[in-house]
């Protein structure tokens, strides 16, 4: 019995070289599809070439790990113990990057286990979803920040709310004995519509007098935007 168990643990994970090459080759092909999908769905400053290359490499690396583990229980337990000490602290700039990481890992697992149909069909559907919805962006929010004297407090609120038909949302209002600071949240469409007005909001606010500064800040959920 002891000899049988030793042979079971020793030979359970053996694979022929051609099988290994096939699994790594399929994972490399799908990794190229992941690379292409990430390139198509990420544009502008949010696109990271290094991260894209990392996704492709992660697919092949995961496949290699699965080939090493195979059906060998001893190796699988050892691999879990070795990987448990690794801590990943890479900042994710876009929530979609998390999905791409899972896509690369799952593809690597499927290819390493020899489930090529699952890896191929699953990747095809995932590629189609990202291709169709990859250009969806968060709606940019515009923050209107105004600091002025307390004497102009009520007039500023009246001008802003009247100008945007109550669609301006007051997010913060900081006051001292002599000054007041407003932070309004506006939609991007409101700002674009205001640009077509005969008199700009900037001129109208400064015409009230006592305004220290008037800032418009574009805010987006993406870290890099």
C-alpha positions in Angstrom: 0.0 0.0 0.0 2.8 2.4 0.9 4.6 1.8 -2.4 1.3 2.2 -4.3 0.6 5.6 -2.7 4.2 6.8 -3.5 3.8 5.8 -7.1 0.4 7.5 -7.2 1.8 10.8 -5.9 4.9 10.6 -8.1 3.2 9.9 -11.5 -0.2 11.5 -11.2 1.0 14.8 -12.6 3.0 13.5 -15.5 2.1 14.7 -19.0 3.7 14.1 -22.4 5.7 17.0 -23.8 3.3 17.3 -26.8 0.3 17.7 -24.4 2.2 20.4 -22.5 3.0 22.3 -25.7 -0.6 22.0 -26.9 -2.0 23.4 -23.7 0.5 26.3 -23.5 -0.1 27.0 -27.2 -3.8 27.3 -26.8 -3.4 29.5 -23.7 -1.0 31.8 -25.7 -3.6 32.1 -28.5 -6.4 33.0 -26.1 -3.9 35.4 -24.3 -3.5 37.3 -27.6 -7.3 37.6 -27.8 -7.4 39.0 -24.2 -4.6 41.4 -25.2 -6.6 42.6 -28.2 -9.8 42.9 -26.3 -8.2 45.0 -23.6 -6.6 47.2 -26.3 -9.9 47.8 -28.0 -12.0 48.5 -24.9 -9.5 50.9 -23.2 -8.7 54.2 -24.9 -6.9 57.3 -23.8 -4.8 57.7 -20.7 -6.6 54.8 -19.0 -4.9 52.3 -21.3 -1.8 50.6 -19.8 0.5 48.7 -22.1 2.3 47.1 -19.2 -0.9 45.9 -17.6 -2.1 44.5 -21.0 1.2 42.5 -21.4 0.8 41.3 -17.8 -2.7 39.9 -18.6 -1.3 37.9 -21.5 1.6 36.6 -19.4 -0.8 35.8 -16.5 -2.8 33.5 -18.8 0.2 31.4 -19.8 1.7 31.4 -16.2 -1.6 30.2 -14.8 -1.7 27.4 -17.4 1.9 26.4 -16.4 0.9 26.3 -12.8 -2.1 24.0 -13.6 0.1 21.7 -15.7 2.5 21.4 -12.8 -0.2 20.7 -10.3 -2.2 18.3 -12.5 -3.8 15.6 -10.4 -0.9 15.6 -7.9 -2.4 16.3 -4.5 1.0 16.8 -2.8 2.0 19.4 -5.4 -1.4 21.2 -5.2 -1.2 21.5 -1.5 2.4 22.8 -1.7 1.5 25.3 -4.4 -1.4 26.6 -2.3 1.0 27.1 0.6 3.6 28.8 -1.5 1.1 31.2 -3.2 -0.6 32.1 0.1 2.4 34.2 1.2 2.2 36.4 -1.9 0.5 39.7 -1.5 -0.7 41.7 -4.5 -1.1 45.4 -3.9 -1.3 46.7 -7.5 -3.7 49.6 -7.7 -6.6 48.9 -10.1 -7.4 52.1 -12.2 -10.5 50.7 -13.8 -13.1 48.3 -12.3 -13.0 46.5 -15.7 -9.4 45.5 -15.0 -10.6 43.1 -12.3 -12.7 41.3 -14.8 -9.8 41.0 -17.1 -7.6 39.5 -14.4 -10.3 36.9 -13.6 -10.6 36.2 -17.4 -6.9 35.6 -17.7 -6.8 33.3 -14.6 -9.9 31.3 -15.5 -8.6 30.8 -19.1 -5.3 29.6 -17.7 -7.0 27.2 -15.4 -9.1 25.8 -18.2 -6.2 25.4 -20.6 -4.0 23.9 -17.9 -6.7 21.3 -17.2 -7.2 20.6 -20.9 -10.7 22.0 -21.2 -10.1 23.8 -24.4 -13.7 24.1 -25.4 -14.6 25.8 -22.2 -11.7 28.2 -22.5 -12.4 29.0 -26.1 -16.2 29.4 -26.0 -16.0 31.2 -22.7 -13.4 33.6 -24.0 -15.4 34.2 -27.2 -18.5 35.2 -25.2 -16.4 37.4 -22.9 -14.6 39.0 -25.9 -18.0 39.8 -27.4 -19.3 41.3 -24.2 -16.3 43.6 -23.8 -16.4 44.5 -27.4 -20.0 45.5 -27.2 -19.9 47.2 -23.8 -16.2 48.2 -23.5 -16.8 51.8 -24.6 -19.3 52.5 -21.8 -17.9 55.3 -19.6 -19.0 56.8 -16.4 -21.0 60.0 -16.7 -18.6 62.8 -15.9 -19.8 65.0 -13.0 -19.0 68.7 -12.9 -18.3 70.3 -9.5 -19.0 74.0 -9.3 -17.0 75.6 -6.5 -17.7 79.2 -5.5 -16.2 81.1 -2.6 -17.5 84.6 -1.8 -18.4 86.9 1.1 -21.3 86.0 3.4 -23.3 89.0 2.0 -23.6 87.3 -1.4 -24.7 83.9 0.0 -28.3 84.0 -0.8 -27.8 85.7 -4.2 -25.3 83.1 -5.3 -27.7 80.2 -4.4 -30.6 82.0 -6.2 -28.5 82.5 -9.4 -27.2 78.9 -9.6 -30.6 77.3 -8.9 -32.4 79.6 -11.3 -29.8 79.1 -14.0 -30.0 75.3 -13.9 -33.7 75.0 -13.1 -33.1 73.3 -9.7 -31.0 70.6 -11.3 -27.9 71.8 -9.5 -27.3 69.7 -6.3 -25.7 71.4 -3.4 -23.1 68.9 -2.1 -21.4 71.1 0.5 -21.6 74.5 2.0 -18.8 75.8 4.2 -19.1 79.0 6.0 -17.1 81.3 8.3 -18.0 84.6 9.8 -17.0 86.5 6.7 -17.0 84.0 3.8 -19.0 81.1 2.3 -18.0 78.3 0.0 -20.4 76.4 -2.2 -19.9 73.0 -3.9 -22.6 72.3 -6.5 -22.8 69.1 -8.5 -23.9 69.6 -12.1 -24.4 67.3 -15.1 -22.0 67.7 -18.0 -25.0 68.4 -20.3 -26.0 71.3 -18.1 -22.5 72.9 -18.5 -22.6 72.4 -22.3 -26.1 74.0 -22.4 -24.9 76.9 -20.3 -22.1 77.7 -22.8 -24.8 78.5 -25.4 -26.4 81.1 -23.2 -26.1 84.8 -24.0 -24.4 85.6 -20.7 -22.1 83.0 -19.1 -22.6 81.8 -15.5 -19.1 83.1 -14.7 -19.9 86.6 -15.6 -23.2 86.5 -13.8 -21.7 85.2 -10.6 -18.8 87.8 -10.6 -21.4 90.5 -11.3 -22.8 89.9 -7.8 -19.6 91.2 -6.2 -17.5 89.9 -3.4 -16.6 86.6 -5.2 -13.2 85.3 -4.3 -13.0 82.5 -6.9 -15.1 80.5 -9.3 -13.9 77.0 -10.2 -15.4 74.3 -12.4 -13.9 70.8 -11.8 -14.6 67.7 -13.9 -14.9 64.6 -11.7 -14.8 61.0 -12.9 -14.7 57.6 -11.0 -11.6 56.5 -12.9 -8.4 57.2 -11.1 -6.5 58.2 -14.1 -9.1 60.5 -15.6 
